[in-house]
Amino acid sequence: MTFDVTIPVLNEEATLEQNVTVLHGFLRKNFPQPGQWRIVIADNGSTDRTQEIAQRLSEEVEEIAYVKVPEKGVGLALKTSWGASTADIVGYMDLDLATDLPHFLEAYDAIASQGYDMAYGSRLHPKAKVINRTFKREVASRVFNLLLKLYLGVRFSDGMCGFKFLRRAVYPRLFEAGARNDGWFFSTELLTTAEWLGLKIFELPVKWTDDVSSSRVQILPLAKKYIRSMYELKKKKMAFRH
């Protein structure tokens, strides 16, 4: 099966070329068939040299594509990339490659060979291994996911992990069911709507290494946005059930 790995980026000139090159080498080693895959750099509003670097990579390397997204927002970047894709499988991972790359082979196998509609990484699974995660971020993650379970009644363990892949054919159904957020919450919406639709979801305990030095996440402002987004998604759930 063909697949696109989207990397949403915002002002990543310092690590873009290095980390995309690492990912490209890993995929080329494990999927040598020409034309089977692409890395899509989705630039959502960078003001540094990110666009220049990404465009050069896309011109020099056949398997790398560049997508310019008009406004900021991880969800918007993914929707723009996936909406233009023709691959059998679409998904994304963070540029910092926090999720150990061999997990991609497990995610691909789950969808391509085992019949799953979606595969997602979980840092809260008992078998997951999380490195360099601060106490503050760990508590915030667990509280957020507990709220999801209590408020939305979901069963998945980690709605925020930046490692998700799905059959492109099911994406329009997820969008119609409510996976439309332009920001980070889009990642959670994908899993939530997949549960609503009864899709077959593969939970993958991951080895995750936090890049604390490059993290821009502000927990309190993000928490306020997430709570508001949960409220909006709850309304869609009620409409969905009716």
Secondary structure, DSSP 8 states (H G I E B T S, - for coil): --EEEEEEESS-TTTHHHHHHHHHHHHHHH--STTSEEEEEEEES--SSHHHHHHHHHHH-TTEEEEEESS--HHHHHHHHHHT---SEEEEE-TT--B-TTHHHHHHHHHHTS--SEEEEESSSTT-EEES--HHHHHHHHHHHHHIIIII----S-S--SEEEEEGGGHHHHHHHT---SSTTHHHHHHHHHHHTT--EEEEE-EEE--GGG----HHHHHHHHHHHHHHHHHHHHHHH-
